Amino acid sequence: MKLQREVYIAGVGETTFGKHELEYDALGRIAALQALRDSNIHRPNVVQSAYVANATNGIVTGQTVLKDLGMCGHMPIINVESACSAGGMAVHMAIRDVATGFTEVSLGIGCENHTLHLQSGTTFSASLSDIEAMQGAVMTGKYALRAQRYMYETGATIEDLAMITVKNRRHAAKNPYAWFKGEISVEKVVNSRMIASPLTLQQCCGIADGAGAVVVCSKEMVKKLGIKKPIRVAGTVVQSGPYHNRPRDITGDDITETTSLQLYEESGIGPLDVDIVELHDAFTIAELLYYECLGLCPKGEGLRFLREGQATHGGQCVVSPRGGMLSYGHPIGASGAAQIAANVKQMRGQCPGYQVDPVPRVAMSHVTGGGLSGTEHAACTMHMLVSDW
């Protein structure tokens, strides 16, 4: 979506990720209150629309989250469901409201609590009408197939895949919001329990609970609210996965490739200009594939990009500086919004102990959602953020 006027992120909030005893709505309120206070907003009627993302916690989730904040009754609250892309999509919709002049201030939230409701050892409920899901093609199995093919074509090893977990846990070592963090060896990753060959337990994101929230506003409201370090939204794109019932290259990701190309065009920013990126590293192989799909390196050179340290501090682009999903876990509806919150804090220099140096000026986020037969993913949401100060 080409922005029709300048849109800024005024404030962000996030909870810790992990297993929570608080229900999803309480987690959503915690993140929302943080974002509102970060935006110098103290009256609920300042916000003119809200989008709340959730995938598994029932109906009217947005109203349930926001009713105790006094935000029901005076503005539209829209509930967003798009599997793992939902949180990013909620923020996209809030940005669209401000960009088109429908509102001056809008709120995007993603929140989820899985562990209170999901039986241990089970996967998420698959679409009952999807032929691949009916035959047992859950996401872990799909990514395992992609890993096997990538290893066959490039000579990558399971140790190479394990390096991604090692990197992201190191990034998260001093991040108070991350669930899994600190030093872990390649050997420990490789020798952890096999889930779907070659993906071991430590190569898969944890099933987590958490929330993220983002307040977006117009340039005029930035001044009225007294925001000292607003982050400009340079671009935001949502696409649905193209359907093609034919053989396809599973080491690529068509929806990520087309979404990123549109984002680069609309923002006027290329992949080599991006300082940090939070991407959909639900499995180690995903991050490796996305280096190439996002254009951070040419096709076929993702393995070199990883081995040469181009995806960490001191490299070309710090990938998953918060630790990514491999460190945070992945609360489906929350992750996309939390990615944006983490990027904003990095751009403001507010990440003691895990701050990227120099402080990043350009940040990108990427989150996909859902697997459907004939598509790589059902949806993809991406954002490009810039600090102009």
C-alpha positions in Angstrom: 0.0 0.0 0.0 1.5 3.3 -1.1 1.1 5.6 1.9 -1.0 8.7 1.2 0.6 10.8 4.0 3.3 10.3 6.5 2.6 7.9 9.3 4.7 7.4 12.5 5.0 5.0 15.3 4.5 6.9 18.5 4.8 4.1 21.0 5.2 0.4 21.5 4.7 -2.3 24.2 5.4 -5.9 24.6 5.1 -8.6 27.3 7.7 -11.2 28.1 7.2 -14.4 25.9 6.9 -17.9 27.4 4.3 -19.8 29.3 1.9 -17.4 31.0 -0.9 -18.0 33.5 -2.4 -14.7 32.4 -5.1 -15.1 29.8 -4.6 -13.6 26.3 -6.7 -10.5 27.0 -4.7 -9.6 30.1 -1.5 -10.0 28.1 -2.9 -7.8 25.4 -3.9 -5.1 27.9 -0.4 -5.1 29.4 1.2 -4.5 26.0 -1.5 -1.9 25.0 -1.0 0.1 28.2 2.8 0.2 27.6 2.3 1.4 24.1 -0.2 4.1 25.1 2.0 5.4 27.9 5.0 5.3 25.5 2.9 7.5 23.2 2.0 10.0 26.0 -1.6 9.0 25.7 -3.5 9.0 29.0 -7.1 9.2 27.8 -8.6 6.2 25.9 -10.7 8.4 23.5 -7.5 9.7 21.9 -7.3 6.4 20.0 -9.8 6.4 17.1 -9.5 2.8 15.9 -8.0 -0.5 17.0 -7.1 -3.8 15.4 -6.5 -6.8 17.6 -4.9 -10.0 16.2 -5.5 -13.4 17.6 -5.6 -16.9 16.2 -6.8 -19.4 18.8 -8.6 -17.7 21.7 -12.1 -17.5 20.5 -14.4 -14.7 19.4 -14.6 -10.9 20.0 -11.0 -11.0 21.2 -10.4 -7.3 20.6 -13.4 -6.1 22.6 -12.4 -8.5 25.4 -8.9 -7.0 25.4 -9.9 -3.4 25.3 -13.1 -3.2 27.4 -11.3 -2.8 30.7 -9.2 0.0 29.2 -12.4 2.1 28.5 -11.9 1.8 24.8 -15.2 0.1 23.8 -18.1 2.2 22.7 -16.5 5.1 21.0 -14.4 3.6 18.2 -14.3 0.6 15.8 -12.5 -2.4 17.2 -11.7 -4.9 14.5 -10.6 -8.4 15.1 -7.9 -9.8 12.8 -7.2 -13.4 12.1 -4.5 -14.4 9.6 -2.6 -17.2 11.4 1.0 -16.2 12.1 0.7 -13.1 10.0 -2.1 -11.7 12.1 -0.1 -9.4 14.5 1.7 -7.7 11.6 -1.6 -7.4 9.7 -3.3 -5.7 12.7 -0.5 -3.0 12.7 -0.8 -2.7 8.9 -4.5 -1.9 9.2 -3.9 0.7 11.9 -1.3 2.3 9.6 -3.8 2.3 6.7 -6.4 4.1 8.8 -3.9 6.9 9.6 -2.4 7.0 6.1 -5.8 7.5 4.5 -6.9 10.1 7.0 -9.6 8.0 8.5 -7.9 8.5 11.9 -5.2 10.5 13.5 -4.3 7.8 16.0 -4.8 4.0 15.7 -3.7 1.0 17.7 -2.5 -2.4 16.5 -2.3 -5.3 19.0 -1.3 -9.0 18.7 -1.9 -11.3 21.7 -2.2 -15.0 22.3 -2.2 -17.6 25.0 -1.7 -21.1 23.8 -0.4 -23.0 26.8 -3.5 -22.5 28.9 -5.6 -24.3 26.3 -3.3 -26.5 24.1 -2.6 -30.0 25.2 1.1 -30.6 25.7 2.7 -32.4 22.7 0.0 -31.5 20.2 0.1 -29.2 17.2 -2.2 -26.5 16.2 -5.6 -27.4 14.7 -5.2 -27.7 11.0 -7.7 -26.5 8.4 -10.2 -29.3 8.1 -10.8 -28.6 4.4 -7.2 -28.3 3.3 -6.0 -31.4 1.4 -2.4 -31.2 2.6 -3.4 -30.7 6.3 -5.8 -33.7 6.0 -2.8 -35.8 5.0 -0.8 -34.7 8.0 1.4 -32.0 6.4 1.8 -29.8 9.5 4.2 -26.9 9.4 7.1 -28.7 11.0 6.9 -31.4 8.3 6.7 -28.9 5.5 9.8 -27.0 6.7 11.6 -30.3 7.2 11.1 -31.1 3.6 12.4 -27.7 2.6 15.4 -28.2 4.7 16.2 -31.6 3.2 15.9 -30.1 -0.3 18.0 -27.1 0.5 20.7 -29.3 2.0 20.7 -31.6 -1.1 21.0 -28.6 -3.5 23.6 -26.5 -1.6 25.6 -28.9 0.5 24.4 -27.3 3.8 24.6 -29.5 6.9 22.6 -29.9 10.0 25.4 -28.1 11.8 24.9 -25.1 9.5 21.2 -25.0 10.4 22.2 -25.3 14.1 24.3 -22.2 13.7 21.1 -20.1 13.3 19.8 -21.2 16.7 23.2 -20.5 18.3 23.3 -17.0 16.7 19.7 -16.1 17.8 20.1 -17.4 21.3 23.3 -15.3 21.6 21.4 -12.2 20.3 18.8 -12.8 23.0 21.3 -13.5 25.8 20.5 -10.2 27.7 17.0 -9.6 26.3 14.5 -9.7 29.2 11.6 -10.3 26.9 13.0 -13.5 25.4 12.1 -17.0 26.6 15.1 -19.0 25.5 18.5 -17.2 25.6 22.2 -17.5 26.2 24.9 -19.7 25.0 24.0 -23.0 23.3 26.4 -25.2 21.3 26.0 -26.5 17.8 26.4 -30.0 19.3 23.6 -29.5 21.7 21.3 -28.2 19.0 22.1 -31.1 16.7 21.8 -33.7 19.5 18.4 -32.5 20.8 15.4 -34.6 20.2 14.5 -35.2 16.5 11.2 -33.7 15.5 11.1 -34.0 11.7 14.5 -34.8 10.1 16.7 -32.8 9.9 14.9 -30.4 12.4 15.7 -31.1 16.0 13.8 -29.7 19.0 16.3 -26.8 19.3 15.7 -25.8 15.7 12.0 -25.2 16.2 10.3 -22.2 17.8 8.6 -22.9 21.2 4.8 -22.7 21.6 4.6 -19.5 23.6 2.2 -16.9 25.0 2.7 -13.1 24.8 1.6 -9.8 23.3 2.8 -6.8 21.4 1.2 -3.4 20.7 1.9 -0.5 18.4 0.4 3.0 18.4 0.6 4.8 15.0 -0.3 8.4 14.3 -0.1 11.3 11.9 2.7 13.8 11.8 0.5 16.4 13.4 -0.3 14.1 16.3 3.4 13.3 16.8 3.8 17.0 17.6 0.7 17.2 19.8 1.8 14.2 21.8 5.3 15.4 22.2 6.9 12.3 20.8 10.7 12.9 20.8 11.7 9.8 18.8 9.0 8.9 16.4 9.7 6.2 13.9 8.4 6.8 10.3 6.6 4.0 8.5 8.3 4.0 5.1 6.2 1.1 3.8 3.7 -1.6 4.7 2.6 -4.5 2.5 0.2 -7.4 2.9 -0.1 -10.1 0.2 -2.0 -13.4 -0.1 -0.1 -16.4 -1.4 -0.5 -17.1 -5.1 -2.1 -20.4 -5.9 -0.4 -22.7 -8.4 -1.2 -26.4 -8.5 2.1 -27.5 -10.0 5.6 -28.5 -8.9 7.4 -25.6 -7.3 10.8 -24.7 -5.8 10.4 -25.3 -2.1 13.8 -23.7 -1.4 12.2 -20.4 -2.4 9.1 -18.6 -1.1 7.1 -16.8 -3.7 4.9 -14.8 -1.4 8.0 -13.5 0.6 9.8 -12.6 -2.7 6.8 -10.7 -4.2 5.9 -9.0 -0.9 9.5 -7.8 -0.3 9.8 -6.5 -3.8 6.7 -4.5 -3.4 7.9 -3.1 0.0 11.3 -2.1 -1.5 9.5 -0.3 -4.4 7.0 1.5 -2.2 9.5 2.5 0.5 12.3 3.5 -1.9 14.6 1.4 0.3 16.6 -1.6 -1.0 17.7 -4.8 0.9 21.3 -3.6 1.2 20.1 -0.5 3.0 18.4 -2.5 5.8 20.3 -2.4 9.1 18.2 -5.0 11.0 15.4 -7.4 10.2 13.0 -9.4 12.3 11.8 -12.3 10.1 9.7 -15.4 10.4 12.4 -17.8 11.8 9.9 -20.3 13.2 12.5 -23.0 12.1 16.2 -22.7 11.4 15.8 -23.4 7.7 13.2 -20.6 7.4 15.8 -17.9 8.3 18.3 -19.4 5.9 15.8 -19.4 3.0 14.6 -15.9 3.8 18.1 -14.4 3.5 17.7 -15.1 -0.2 14.0 -14.5 -0.6 14.3 -11.0 1.0 17.2 -10.2 -1.3 19.7 -9.8 1.5 22.0 -12.0 -0.6 21.6 -13.5 -4.1 19.8 -16.8 -4.7 21.9 -19.7 -3.7 24.2 -17.7 -1.4 22.3 -17.9 1.9 24.7 -20.4 3.2 27.7 -18.2 2.5 25.8 -15.3 4.1 25.4 -17.3 7.3 28.8 -18.8 7.4 30.5 -15.5 6.9 28.7 -13.9 9.8 26.8 -11.4 7.6 23.6 -12.0 9.6 24.9 -11.0 13.0 26.6 -8.0 14.7 29.3 -6.6 12.5 27.8 -8.1 9.4 25.8 -6.7 6.6 22.4 -6.9 8.4 21.7 -8.1 11.9 19.0 -10.7 11.5 16.7 -11.3 14.5 18.5 -8.9 16.9 15.9 -9.6 19.6 16.6 -13.4 19.2 13.8 -14.1 16.8 11.1 -16.7 17.2 13.8 -19.3 18.0 14.4 -17.3 21.2 11.0 -15.8 21.9 8.8 -18.7 21.0 5.9 -18.0 18.7 2.4 -16.9 20.0 0.7 -17.0 16.6 -1.3 -13.8 16.7 1.3 -11.8 18.7 4.6 -12.3 16.9 4.1 -9.8 14.1 3.3 -6.9 16.4 6.1 -7.9 18.8 8.6 -7.9 16.0 7.7 -4.2 15.2 7.9 -3.3 18.9 11.3 -4.8 19.2 12.5 -3.0 16.0 11.3 0.3 17.3 13.2 -0.1 20.6 16.3 -1.0 18.7 16.0 2.1 16.5 15.6 4.2 19.7 18.6 2.7 21.3 16.5 1.3 24.1 17.9 -2.3 24.3 20.6 -2.3 26.9 22.7 -5.5 26.7 21.5 -6.5 23.3 21.6 -3.2 21.4 22.8 -3.2 17.8 25.7 -0.9 17.4 25.6 1.5 15.6 22.0 2.2 16.4 20.0 1.0 13.4 18.3 3.6 11.2 16.4 1.3 8.9 14.5 -1.8 10.2 12.3 -4.3 8.4 9.9 -7.0 9.7 8.5 -10.0 7.9 5.9 -12.5 9.0 4.1 -15.2 7.1 0.8 -16.9 7.9 -0.8 -20.2 7.3 0.0 -23.1 4.9 -2.5 -23.9 2.2 -2.3 -26.5 -0.5 -1.1 -24.8 -3.7 0.6 -21.9 -1.9 3.7 -21.4 0.1 1.8 -19.4 2.7 -1.7 -17.9 2.9 -0.5 -14.4 3.8 2.6 -12.4 4.3 2.9 -9.0 6.1 6.0 -6.8 5.9 6.9 -3.3 7.3 9.8 -0.9 6.6 10.6 1.6 9.4 13.0 4.6 9.3 14.3 6.9 12.0 14.5 10.5 10.5 15.9 12.3 13.5 
